[in-house]
């Protein structure tokens, strides 16, 4: 867009996949509907089978605001929900928002301006993890630590520019149509895989660190372990399909699982020096916890365990992979 030229404000479709999202859905929709965006906003909530009041809450919002539409997602998976919601919308710009995310004021305006200024196919920013309970605060600290998540800029920030993937994303509909939308066979990592296909077909995924979206982490160790185990499983599947998309940071968790498990088993059963591997990991996790805890002792105390669960659940999921049904 030439300097000084006023941007055009295309209509934006905000698509929200929902399942068991009652806890945060009200805050999510309030943030979307109160956006300072000069163009038209349509909101499509794709609701999957839920064990809570997600459907009722979404329906109540649709009943009092005609910008909100609710569609069913009987498959229940995130990529299916996104494709259903995209198909039920018409706007030339599509913004993905999760039911537990809270958009900051001006998010859509900034994203569309960046989309137009850069010519990118997808623009996104930082997953701003913020916990509300002491455990969630520790997980949020781990998710914004380089030791916790490697060099993925969308976790903690960095310089604006082309990147491999971003959090959520504001897309040109034409780009989604070009690559065929989200892959519904991927339960996790569908964002990374979609962005890979966008880039592999000549498009640009643009990172803007000023686009920060609040994210509430898992609230207990079991939920965190399950989440990261699935991340690892489906990352392996994405790399199986797209080997050229591999990044070194993605190999660190499985390497840690192998080294620490082998070191512990061999150290206990054979030679003590094998215990050096898990001891080094524990020391690194403790040092990283002191830095990531930022002087908050309760958070720093929880962090070594949070780091270990994230890394080893992800690594185990990657090494074990997912079971594919025999034909």
Steps between C-alpha positions, in 0.01 A plus 500: 500500500662834397605737778222738602226299332203417720440126538188338369312309766381166364244298691653256748362160593607393848484120519502334843525122554326409825488189715479499879571873486244630752767622745639771273248542216329810639826692527605379156183620324489827691854580386419415137174695483651810663785527247574849370477398135355737236379220272233234542558210739319168483560237767444129437519261795537133402388299802606139546356244744567644847464389859425851622278795404701608195209463256256683728741789558578536128130485418420771756760731345359433152152582629599847618752600231417439134872505410535158666405174328521153650561193284536137603827308482395138549857377435610686812856568381662842468588488127150376412351782708716758324406374155129492590518856635697627200247340268213669684662844468548729201752772589823527296709505819477214750624535858546186706425539870489224762233483769755545779673797333429868571576747222646834611330822381607591148616149410295465182581854384873444546489156335315623190733799467800265518339258255456781248836667561703179465298312237518192722247218488492461877589738782529405865688574815574387854321244713500707819464229763353633824399278788242567769588227750854443638541190281378684189742784574787249504387347171472847348857575610618174342318578175679836472844356582751401230591199712134402505408547133820556303535783250137517386447878489122481531544390862695803619553756223773616267544710189217535245541316172439176310493189719400135494189525719310739727243479777142490370523706179308746283483357147403602153210274404663458159803339667284256694320408180830459316630238742169331575445618857598318818591132482222325693711187552729693738368525855794721605760707313248589230606867518867424439414263216265751336764772521752261346270446200442874467875561489564199279260644240680836494312683772636694796421448869581822685583536868399825670608512868247775572220249447486345844207277592437388854503123549406316818714186551387159624407498867659172621789263426279234346347741252841647418655157443213391276522821298875474441490127433252567220716787372789258466292227337359728235826685440651169399210445261547845346872435453422161344285676242726803456860401583638833378305683772717362784668745741780414745291614799250226417762230552612619844215346710531146355878524543447596867267204555752255353800647684329531838328160486813319384713687752272414790456132409868439425615711793289311753569158353859532383735797524421809706652738245201438273299702752681808369240547225191529723707695756602753234137532386383554859767764553412680179128492588571640846717781360242581233229502767689760700517725192145438377355538850611866503540511875165333571605215729177292481518511119872415493441202729230359270684564176750207493210254518302696239801506266553126548135416427488720190826369355458132583130478408573670165807283440320178593211588271743565216689174554191285539306672223134432445335171421380483143207278431575203281311503173 
